[in-house]
Amino acid sequence: MKKLIGFTAVLLMIFMIAACGSDDSESEQSGGEENAGQEDTGENAEGEEEASGGEGGEADLEIFSWWTGAGEEDGLNALIDLFEEEHPDISVENAAVAGGAGTNAKAVLATRMQGDDPPSTFQVHAGEELNQSWVAADKMEPLNDFYEEEGLMDKFPEELIDMVSQDGNIYSVPVNIHRGNVIFYNMSVFEENGIEPPETFDEFLQVAEELDAAGVTPLALGDKEAWTATQIFENVLLGALGPEDYQALWDGDIAFDDERVVEAAGIFKQMLEYVNEDHASRNWQDSAQLVSEGEAAMINMGDWAKGYFSNDLDMEVNEDFGYFAFPETEGDFMVISDTFGLPSGVENEDQVKEFLSVLGSVEGQDTFNPLKGSIPARVDADESKYDEYGTDTIEDFREANLAPSLAHGSAASEGYLTKANQAVNIFVTQGDAERLLESLETARAEE
C-alpha cells in the first residue's frame, strides 16, 4: 500500500509540474539540457507524441524520450540507425514527446505506467528520478544478469552504477554523462581584464568585483526556470561540503543548520549580487547569449551549454570560450546521466535487452554522444570521437569524485526538488538565508 500511495503522489506531482510547465517558456526542473533548440523542433502545442522512427505500423520496439531538439534528436536517431543495422528484423518507433523540455513526456509516461502500458524502454535520469519514481513503485525489472552477461560491471564507474541501483539491484543502463559543476567564460572578456579562472570562492568574488567595476556582468543567470539558480546553489554546497558530506546532506545525515551549509548559503547570496538584473526574464540560453556577446563574463551551466555555444552560436572551444570547474570543486563531478531500463510487464523483453546492449556498447555511446554534446558513460570510450572539451571532461569523469545533481533529479525525489526550487526562487528574490535553509529542512522532513 505504501508503494501505491507513493506512486500516486509521484503521478500527481508530475501532472502538477507538467501543468505549470505547459507554456513554451517554461522548462522542467530535471532536464534543463534538453531545452536547447526546442523552438525549432516543430513541436505541436499539445505536446503530442512524435514518432520520428517507425513506418506507420506497430513497431516491435518503442523508444520513449523527450529528445526532439537539435543535437539530441540527431544523436538518438543515429543510435536507432545503428541498432537497426545490427538488428534489421526488429522495427523501431522513436516515440519522442516534444514540448516543455520533458514535462509533457513525463506526464504521458506517468499515465502509461499507471495504466500498465509502459513503452519498451524510456529515458530517465540516474538517481532518485529513477529510483523514487519507478523502482520504488515496482515498475522496473532488475538488470543484474544483463550487466554480467554484457560485461558492464567494470565499464561504468562504481558510483554511477550505485545511482542506477536500489537494494542491491541495478535498474537501468546509462547512455551519457553531463557535468553540472562547470563554468564557461568569454575568453576575450577575461583577457581584456587580465583575469584568470578563479579556483576558490574568495577568488571568484574578487574576480566578480573586478568585472563589475569594469562594467561587465560577472555571472550570467537566466532563472525564468527555477532549476538554474538551484544548480548554482548545489555547486556551492558541493564546494563547501565535499562530495561525501554533500551526499550526506541529501541523505539526511547532515542538517541544514550545519555551519558549512549556512556558510554556503551566504556565499550563494554573495554570488547572486553579481548576476544580470534581468535574470528572472531570461532562460538559460538567453543568459548564455550574454556571455557569447561579451556582456557577461561567466555562466554556470551544465555542459549542454557547450553544445549551444559551439553548434548554435558558432563559438570555438578554447578560442572564444573556455571552461573551468566551479570554485572549490576541482576533482569533483556533479553528474547528470540519462539512462534507459526495462519496464515491468513489457512483452518484448529480449528485444529491449538487445537495444540496451547497443545503447551500453562503446560503439553505441560513441555514436550518440558526439552528436548530443555529452560524453559517454563508459570509461573505455574512443576519445578520438570527441573535441578538446569532450576529452578533458572524459578524463575528469574517470578520475573525479561523482556527486548526484539535485537540480536535475538525481539527489532527491521530484517532490522534494519542486519544493527546493520554490525555496531557492524565493531566496533569489528576498535573500533570506535562514528562511531558505528552514524551508529545505522542512521539505526533507516531509519526505
C-alpha positions in Angstrom: 0.0 0.0 0.0 2.9 2.4 0.8 4.3 1.9 -2.7 0.9 2.5 -4.3 0.4 5.7 -2.3 4.0 6.8 -3.2 3.5 6.2 -6.8 0.1 8.1 -6.9 1.9 11.0 -5.2 4.6 11.0 -7.9 2.0 10.8 -10.6 0.1 13.8 -9.2 3.4 15.7 -8.8 4.4 15.0 -12.4 1.0 16.3 -13.6 1.3 19.4 -11.5 4.8 20.1 -12.9 3.5 19.5 -16.4 0.6 21.8 -15.9 2.9 24.5 -14.6 5.4 23.9 -17.4 3.0 23.6 -20.4 3.8 27.1 -21.6 6.6 27.0 -24.1 8.6 29.5 -22.0 8.8 27.0 -19.1 11.3 24.3 -18.6 11.1 21.3 -16.2 13.4 21.1 -13.3 15.3 18.0 -14.0 16.2 18.3 -17.7 17.4 21.7 -18.5 19.9 20.4 -21.0 17.1 19.2 -23.3 15.6 22.7 -23.8 18.2 23.8 -26.3 16.8 24.1 -29.7 13.2 23.4 -28.7 11.9 26.4 -30.6 12.9 24.9 -33.9 11.7 21.4 -33.5 8.2 21.9 -34.9 6.6 20.7 -31.7 2.9 20.9 -31.5 1.1 23.0 -28.9 -0.4 20.0 -27.2 2.9 18.2 -26.8 1.7 15.1 -28.5 3.9 12.1 -29.2 6.2 12.3 -32.2 7.2 9.1 -33.8 10.2 10.0 -35.9 11.0 6.4 -36.4 8.7 3.6 -37.4 6.7 3.3 -40.6 3.1 3.7 -39.6 2.5 0.2 -38.4 3.0 -1.0 -34.8 6.8 -1.3 -34.2 8.4 -4.1 -32.3 10.4 -1.7 -30.1 9.2 1.7 -28.7 11.9 4.1 -27.6 10.4 6.8 -25.4 12.2 10.1 -24.6 11.9 13.9 -24.8 14.8 14.2 -27.2 13.3 16.3 -30.0 15.8 19.2 -30.1 18.8 19.7 -32.4 21.7 17.5 -31.5 19.8 15.3 -29.1 17.4 14.2 -31.8 20.3 13.6 -34.2 22.1 11.5 -31.5 19.0 9.4 -30.8 18.3 8.8 -34.5 21.9 7.8 -35.1 21.7 5.3 -32.2 18.5 3.9 -33.6 20.1 3.6 -37.0 23.0 1.7 -35.5 20.6 -0.7 -33.7 18.6 -1.3 -36.9 21.7 -2.1 -38.8 22.6 -4.7 -36.2 19.0 -5.9 -35.9 17.2 -5.5 -39.2 14.5 -7.9 -38.1 13.4 -5.5 -35.3 11.3 -2.4 -36.2 11.8 0.6 -34.0 9.5 3.6 -33.2 11.2 6.7 -31.9 8.3 7.8 -29.6 9.8 11.1 -28.5 7.3 13.5 -26.9 8.0 17.2 -27.7 7.2 20.3 -25.7 8.1 21.6 -22.3 11.6 20.1 -22.3 10.4 16.9 -20.8 7.3 17.9 -18.8 4.9 16.6 -21.4 6.9 13.4 -21.8 6.9 12.7 -18.0 3.1 13.3 -17.8 2.5 10.9 -20.7 4.9 8.4 -19.2 3.2 8.6 -15.8 -0.2 7.9 -17.3 1.1 4.9 -19.3 3.0 3.4 -16.3 -0.1 3.9 -14.1 -2.2 2.2 -16.7 0.2 -0.8 -17.1 1.0 0.3 -20.7 4.7 1.0 -20.5 6.9 1.8 -23.5 9.5 -0.8 -24.4 12.1 1.5 -22.7 12.2 5.1 -21.7 14.6 8.0 -20.8 15.1 8.6 -17.1 17.8 10.4 -15.1 20.0 8.3 -12.9 19.4 8.7 -9.2 16.2 9.4 -7.4 14.2 10.3 -10.6 14.7 6.6 -11.5 14.6 5.1 -8.0 11.9 7.1 -6.2 9.6 7.4 -9.2 9.7 4.0 -10.8 11.8 1.5 -8.9 10.0 2.2 -5.6 6.7 1.6 -7.4 7.8 -1.8 -8.7 7.6 -0.6 -12.3 11.1 -1.7 -13.3 12.9 -5.0 -13.7 16.4 -5.6 -12.3 19.3 -5.9 -14.8 21.9 -7.6 -12.7 22.1 -10.6 -15.0 22.2 -8.4 -18.1 25.1 -6.4 -16.7 27.0 -9.6 -16.0 26.3 -11.0 -19.5 27.3 -7.8 -21.2 30.4 -7.3 -19.0 29.3 -3.9 -17.9 30.2 -4.1 -14.2 33.6 -2.6 -14.8 32.7 -0.4 -17.7 30.9 2.3 -15.7 32.2 4.0 -12.5 31.0 2.3 -9.4 29.4 5.5 -8.2 27.4 5.7 -11.4 26.2 2.1 -11.0 25.1 2.9 -7.5 23.0 5.8 -8.8 21.0 3.3 -11.0 20.7 0.7 -8.3 18.4 0.1 -5.3 18.7 -2.6 -2.6 21.4 -4.4 -4.5 19.7 -4.5 -7.9 20.6 -2.5 -11.0 17.7 -1.0 -12.9 19.0 1.0 -15.9 21.9 1.5 -18.4 23.5 5.0 -18.6 24.0 6.2 -22.1 25.6 9.6 -21.4 27.1 12.0 -18.9 26.7 15.7 -18.5 28.6 17.8 -16.0 26.9 20.3 -13.8 29.8 21.9 -11.9 31.4 23.7 -14.8 31.7 27.4 -15.5 32.0 28.6 -19.1 33.5 32.0 -19.8 34.2 34.5 -22.5 37.9 34.3 -23.2 38.1 37.8 -24.7 36.5 39.4 -21.6 38.9 37.6 -19.3 41.9 38.6 -21.4 40.9 42.2 -21.7 40.5 42.5 -18.0 43.6 40.4 -17.1 41.6 37.8 -15.3 42.5 34.1 -14.6 39.9 31.5 -13.8 39.2 31.5 -10.1 39.7 28.3 -8.1 38.2 29.4 -4.7 35.1 31.2 -3.5 37.2 34.2 -2.4 38.9 34.3 -5.8 35.6 34.1 -7.6 34.1 37.0 -5.6 37.3 39.1 -6.2 37.1 38.4 -9.9 33.4 39.3 -9.9 34.2 42.6 -8.2 36.8 43.4 -10.8 34.5 42.6 -13.7 31.7 44.6 -12.1 33.9 47.6 -11.8 34.8 47.2 -15.4 31.2 47.4 -16.5 30.8 43.7 -17.3 28.2 41.5 -15.7 30.3 38.8 -13.9 27.8 35.9 -13.8 25.0 35.4 -16.3 21.8 33.9 -14.9 18.5 33.0 -16.5 16.2 31.7 -13.8 13.0 32.0 -15.7 13.2 28.3 -15.0 13.9 27.8 -11.3 16.4 25.0 -11.7 19.2 27.2 -13.0 19.6 29.0 -9.6 19.3 25.7 -7.8 22.1 24.4 -9.9 24.4 27.2 -8.7 23.4 26.6 -5.1 24.1 22.8 -5.3 27.6 23.5 -6.7 28.3 25.9 -3.8 27.2 23.2 -1.5 29.4 20.7 -3.2 32.4 23.1 -2.8 31.6 23.8 0.8 30.9 20.2 1.9 32.9 18.0 -0.4 31.2 15.1 -2.2 30.8 12.7 0.8 29.1 15.3 3.0 27.2 16.7 0.1 25.6 13.3 -0.3 25.1 13.0 3.4 23.1 16.3 3.3 20.5 14.8 0.9 20.6 11.5 2.9 19.5 13.4 6.0 22.8 12.8 7.9 23.8 16.4 7.9 21.4 19.2 9.0 20.8 22.4 7.0 21.8 24.4 10.1 25.3 22.9 9.8 27.8 25.8 9.8 29.2 24.8 6.4 25.7 24.8 4.9 25.0 28.2 6.4 28.3 29.5 5.0 27.3 28.1 1.6 24.0 29.9 1.6 26.0 33.1 2.4 28.4 32.5 -0.5 25.4 31.8 -2.8 23.9 35.1 -1.7 27.1 37.0 -2.5 27.3 35.4 -6.0 23.8 36.5 -6.7 24.8 40.1 -6.2 26.8 39.8 -9.4 24.2 38.5 -11.8 22.4 40.3 -14.6 19.4 42.4 -13.4 17.0 40.8 -15.9 17.8 37.3 -14.8 14.1 36.5 -14.0 13.0 37.2 -17.6 15.7 35.0 -19.2 16.0 31.3 -19.8 19.5 29.7 -19.7 20.0 30.1 -23.5 19.3 33.8 -23.2 21.8 34.2 -20.4 24.3 32.1 -22.3 24.0 34.7 -25.2 25.1 37.4 -22.7 28.4 35.5 -22.4 28.7 35.0 -26.1 28.2 38.7 -26.7 30.7 39.8 -24.0 28.0 41.5 -21.9 28.6 38.9 -19.2 31.8 37.1 -18.4 30.7 33.7 -17.0 27.8 31.2 -16.7 27.4 28.2 -14.5 25.6 25.7 -16.7 25.7 22.0 -17.5 27.8 21.2 -20.5 24.8 21.1 -22.8 25.8 24.8 -22.9 29.0 23.8 -24.6 26.9 22.3 -27.4 24.9 25.5 -27.5 28.0 27.7 -27.7 29.6 25.5 -30.4 26.6 24.5 -32.5 24.1 27.4 -32.2 26.4 30.4 -31.5 29.3 29.3 -33.7 31.9 29.8 -30.9 35.2 27.9 -30.8 36.3 25.9 -27.8 39.4 27.5 -26.1 39.3 30.3 -28.6 36.0 32.1 -28.0 35.0 30.4 -24.8 36.9 28.5 -22.1 35.8 26.4 -19.1 36.8 25.6 -15.5 35.5 23.7 -12.6 33.1 25.6 -10.2 35.2 27.1 -7.4 36.2 24.6 -4.7 35.0 21.6 -6.7 38.2 20.7 -8.7 38.3 16.9 -8.6 34.6 16.6 -8.1 32.0 15.9 -10.8 28.3 16.9 -10.5 26.9 14.1 -12.7 23.7 14.1 -14.7 23.1 10.9 -16.6 20.4 9.8 -19.0 19.6 6.1 -18.7 17.2 3.5 -20.1 15.9 0.4 -18.4 13.4 -2.5 -18.6 9.9 -1.6 -17.5 7.9 -4.3 -15.8 5.3 -6.0 -18.0 6.7 -5.4 -21.4 6.1 -8.3 -23.8 9.3 -7.9 -25.8 11.9 -8.2 -23.0 14.5 -9.8 -25.2 14.3 -7.1 -27.8 14.6 -4.4 -25.1 17.7 -6.0 -23.9 19.1 -6.1 -27.4 18.6 -2.3 -27.6 20.1 -1.8 -24.1 23.1 -3.8 -25.3 23.7 -1.4 -28.2 23.0 1.6 -26.1 25.5 0.4 -23.5 28.2 -0.5 -26.0 31.3 1.5 -26.9 30.0 1.9 -30.5 26.6 2.9 -29.3 27.8 5.6 -26.9 30.4 6.9 -29.3 27.7 7.2 -32.0 25.3 9.0 -29.7 27.3 11.4 -27.5 29.3 13.4 -30.0 26.0 14.5 -31.6 24.3 15.1 -28.3 27.2 17.1 -26.9 27.6 14.9 -23.9 30.3 12.3 -23.0 29.9 8.6 -22.8 29.1 6.9 -19.5 31.5 4.1 -20.3 35.1 4.5 -19.1 36.6 2.9 -22.3 35.2 5.2 -25.0 37.1 6.2 -28.1 38.4 9.6 -27.2 39.2 10.4 -30.9 35.5 10.9 -31.4 35.4 13.9 -29.1 36.7 17.5 -29.2 39.0 19.1 -26.6 36.3 19.8 -24.2 35.0 16.3 -24.5 38.3 14.7 -23.9 39.1 16.9 -20.9 35.7 16.0 -19.4 36.1 12.3 -20.1 39.4 12.4 -18.2 37.9 14.3 -15.3 34.9 11.9 -15.2 37.2 8.9 -15.0 39.2 10.3 -12.1 36.7 12.6 -10.2 34.5 12.0 -7.2 31.0 11.8 -8.5 28.1 13.7 -6.9 24.4 13.5 -7.8 22.7 16.7 -9.0 19.7 18.0 -7.0 18.7 20.3 -9.8 18.4 17.5 -12.3 16.6 14.9 -10.3 19.4 12.7 -9.1 19.9 13.6 -5.4 16.3 13.8 -4.2 12.8 13.0 -5.2 10.8 15.1 -7.7 8.5 16.2 -4.8 11.5 17.5 -2.8 13.0 19.1 -5.9 9.9 21.1 -6.6 9.9 22.4 -3.0 13.6 23.1 -3.2 13.2 25.1 -6.4 10.5 27.1 -4.8 12.6 27.9 -1.8 15.6 28.9 -3.9 13.4 31.1 -6.1 12.2 32.9 -3.1 15.7 33.3 -1.8 16.9 34.8 -5.1 14.2 37.4 -4.7 14.4 38.1 -0.9 17.9 36.9 0.1 16.7 35.4 3.4 19.2 32.6 4.0 17.6 31.5 7.3 14.3 31.0 5.5 15.9 29.1 2.6 17.6 26.6 4.9 14.5 26.2 7.1 12.4 25.5 4.0 14.8 22.9 2.7 14.9 21.2 6.1 11.1 21.2 6.4 10.7 19.8 2.9 13.1 17.0 3.8 11.3 16.2 7.0 8.1 15.8 4.9 9.6 13.2 2.6 
